[in-house]
Amino acid sequence: MIQQDIKFKKLESFINQALKKDLYTNRLVSHCPSCKCREYIKYGFYKGIQRYKCKICGITFSKTTNSLWSYSKKDTRTWMGFIELLLEKKSLRFCAKKLNISLVTAFYWRHKILHSINLDITPNKLRGIVHVGKTIIHENFKGCRNVKSININRDCPINLRKNVWIIGAKGDDNSMFVKPLFNSCWNLTTFNIKLYSRIEKISYIVHYGDRYLSQVARKHNKKRFLKVEADDSFKYFRSNIKDWFKTFHGVATKYLQRYLSFFVLLKLDLAISSVNLMFHNLLKGDKFIRTSKVRIIKNHLY
């Protein structure tokens, strides 16, 4: 007797399993996720995905362990749909309604993906013609219910909001650095450690509209002078960053670095799709972060 599947539940389940199996085919396993030991053996399959067993601690794991959506009960197609909507910069409410997930789930998924992008987006070196720009924004306490304030008078409390300096740099080899480096005022020591140390000595620095960056550029370039075409990403760096934050109706400062990493990913000259992002960024290495730790960021500055 032929069993009918009018709602195609079996077909949908098969497609999800096949998609998940295909996604994890090329994911590399280098060590045990528990004890970090590199001695392990193959230990059968589960739903078509290779499993392993550690020779030291004895735990079993697979290619899905510590990946982006480890322990998630939602299917692979829903996750990929969410990534596609994220690239289209859709709101959390739109994503939740479209994919039939809760608004809270959409929030945590967005930050899990942004956390994964943030882990490997920063270049080690900036070479060639290096464009450098900066913008200053006020601290944002979006989502925080306990914001300290100074009461100059009872009718007009003022929030304690520091200035956050966002510094950006772009090299010739399609590499970009955009990070919040310091609070309140310019800090040359932090700038040298976090950014300038990444710029090769033979590079030529092009600065945009800032006296501090101008001093750094003059000292680095010495007596060299090159006629360089302006890069719109940095010529209009301030407006580009502000427009980016408007997309998300403001960004809390503690999550600032995650959103800036996403900004860098979209600004680089790459052919980005949900599939490319999945294979080349999100499925590499241990990208898993527990939901309970998404909101815990000890220091929002890099």
N, C-alpha and C positions, 0 to 999 in steps of 0.2 A: 504494500500500500504506500502510495506516494504522500509524504507529509507536505502539506501546503504551508508556505511562509508568506502570507499575504502582505505583511508589514515589512518584509525583508530584514527581519532582525538578525537572522543567521548570516545573511549576506553582508550586512553592515558590520557584524562582529568579525567576519572573515577579512573584510577590507581593512579594518583597524589593526588586526594582528599582522597582516601582510605588510602594511605600511610601517608599523613599529619594527618589524623584523628587518625590513629594508633600511630603515634609518640607522639602526645599530650595527649593520654589517661591517662597516669600516671603522667603528669606534674601537680604539686601542685600550687594552687593560695592561697597566704597567706594574701594579702592585696591589697588595691586599688593602682594602679600605679601612680595615680595623687596626692592624699592626704595622702597616706599610711595608711588609716583607715582600720581596720579589719572587719568592719560591711558592709556586702554586701549580695545580694540575687541572686539567679539564675535568668537568664533573657533570657531564650530560647536558641536556637541553631542557628549557622550559618555554613552551609556546614558540618553539623555533629559535630561541635565543640562547647562545652558549652560556653555560654556567661554569664556575671555577670553585676550587676548594684550596684554602691556604694550608700549606704543610706545617706551619708553625702553630697558628692559633686554632686551626680547624674550621673556621667559619666558611660558609659558602657565599658566593656573590656572582654577579653576572655583568654583562656589558651595560646594563641599565642602572647599576648601582652608582649612586652619587651623581647621576646625570640630572639635567635640569628638572625633570618632572618625576623624580623618584618619589615613590609612595603616593603619587596622585591617583585618585580613583577615576578621573576623567580620561576619556579616550584620546588617542593620538591626534585624530582629526580635529577635535575641539581645540587642542593646544595649537595646532598649526593654523587654524582659523583665527585664533586670538593673536598670534604673531603677525599674520597678514593684516589684521585690523590695527595692530600697534604701529606697523610700518606706514599705514595710512593716516596715523595720528588721530584715530577716533577716540572719543571720550570713553571713560570707564562705564558710564551708564549705557552708552550705545553698545559697547562690547558685551556687557552683561545681558542686555535684552536680546541681542542678535544670537548669542551662543547659548542662551538659556542657563546662565550661571548667575550666582549672586554678585552683588556689587562688591562685597568684601573679598570674594574669590578673585574677581577681576583686579582689584587693587593689589593683592598679594602676587598674582601672576605677573602683573606689569613689573613689580619690583624684583621678582625672581629673575626675569629676563634682563632687566637693566643691570642687576648685580652680575649676571653672567657676562654681559657685554663689557662691563667695567673692569673685569679681571684681566683682559688681554688687549685692550684698545690703546694703551699708552706706548709710544715708540721709545726704543732705547737710545736712538740717535736721530738728530735732525741734521740733514746735509744740504749742501748747495746754497741756493738763495733761501734764506729763512725769514719769513714774514712774521713779525711779532706785534701783537696788539693787546689792549687791556680794556676792561670796563669795570665800573664799581657799582655794586647793587647793595641795597639794604637787606639786612637779615630778614628772613621770612619765617614766621612761626605758624604757617598753615597747618591746621589739624591739631595744634597744641591748645589746650584749654587753660593752662596755668602759665600765662605770660606775665613776667614781672613788669611792673611799671612804676614810674616816679610820679607822685602826686604834687605837682607845683601848686595847684589849687584843686579843690574838691571837684570842680566841674570839668577839669581838663587833664586827665592822666596822660602821661607820655610813656610810650613803650621804650624799653632799652634795646634799641636796634643798632648794631654795629655795621660799619661798612665792610663788605666782603669784596676783595680784589680778585677778579677772574682774569687770568693771563692765558693768552692763546698764542700758539706758534705753529707754523707749517713749513715743512721742508720740501725739497724737490722730489723725493722718492715717495710721494703720495702718503706722507705721514703727518699727523697732526696731534698737537698737545693742547688741550683746553682744560684747565683745572682752577679751582679756587685755592689760591696760595696762602693768603694771609688776611687777617682782620685789621680794621681801623686805619692803618697807615702803611706806606711802602716799607718793605723789609728786604734790603739788598742781600743779606745773608741767606735768607730762605729762597729768594729768587735764584741765587747762584747754585744752591744745592739742588733745588727741585727742577729748574729749567735750564739755566745756562750751562750746567755740567753736561747736558745732553747735546748741546750744539757743538759741532766739530770746529776746531780752531781755524780751518781754512774756509769755513763758510762765510757768507756775506749776510749781515743782518739788515733787514729793512724794517724800520719801526713806523708806527702810525700814531701820531697825535698825542704823545706823552713825553714829558721832559725827562722822566726817570728812564724810560726805554731809550730815549735819544742819547742819554749819557752812556748807557750800556753799549749801544750800537756804535757810537763814535770811538769808544775805547777798544772795542773788538775789531772794527774795520780798519782802525788806524788811519792811514792816509789814502786808503782805497776809496774810489768812488765809481759805482756802476749805475748805469741808467737802467732801472728795472721797472717793468710794467706793474702797476698796483694790482694787488689781489683783492677783489671785492669782498671776500669773506672776512678780511681784516681791515680793509678801508672803512667798511661799515660794520665793524665788529660789534659795537655797542648796540646798534639797532637790530642786528641779526640775533644776538643773544636775547634781547627783550622780546622780539617777535616769537622766538622759540618758547619762552616762558608763557607767553600769552596763549599759546596752543593748549597748554595744560592748566590755564587759569591760575597761574602762579605755581611756584615750586618751593616747598619747604627747604630751608637751608641745609638741614641734616641729610636730605636726599639729593642735594645739588650735584654732587659728583656723578651720580648715576645718570641723571638726565643730561649732563654735559657729555658723558661718554656716548650716549645715544645721538646727541647732536653731532659729535665728531663722525660717527659711523655714517650718518646721512650726508655729511658734507664732503666726505672723501669720494674720489672719483671711482666708485665701485658700482657694479651692476648688482643691486641688492634686491632680492626677493625673499619670501618667507622660507623657501627651500634652501637658497644659498646661505641665508643667515643661520638656518638650522644646522646645516652640514659643516660650515666653515667656522662658526663661532660657538654656537650653543651646545653642540655635542662633543666638543673637544675638552678633555681634562675633567676635573671634578668641579662642576659648576653648581652643585646642589647647595641650597641654603634652606634651613628649616623656617617654616612660617613664623615660629616664635621669635626668630632672630632678625626678621626682615626690618622691623622697626628699631632694632638696637644698633645704633651707630655711635661708637665712643667719641669719635672726632670727625665732624663733617668736612674738615679741611684735609687735603691730601698730605 
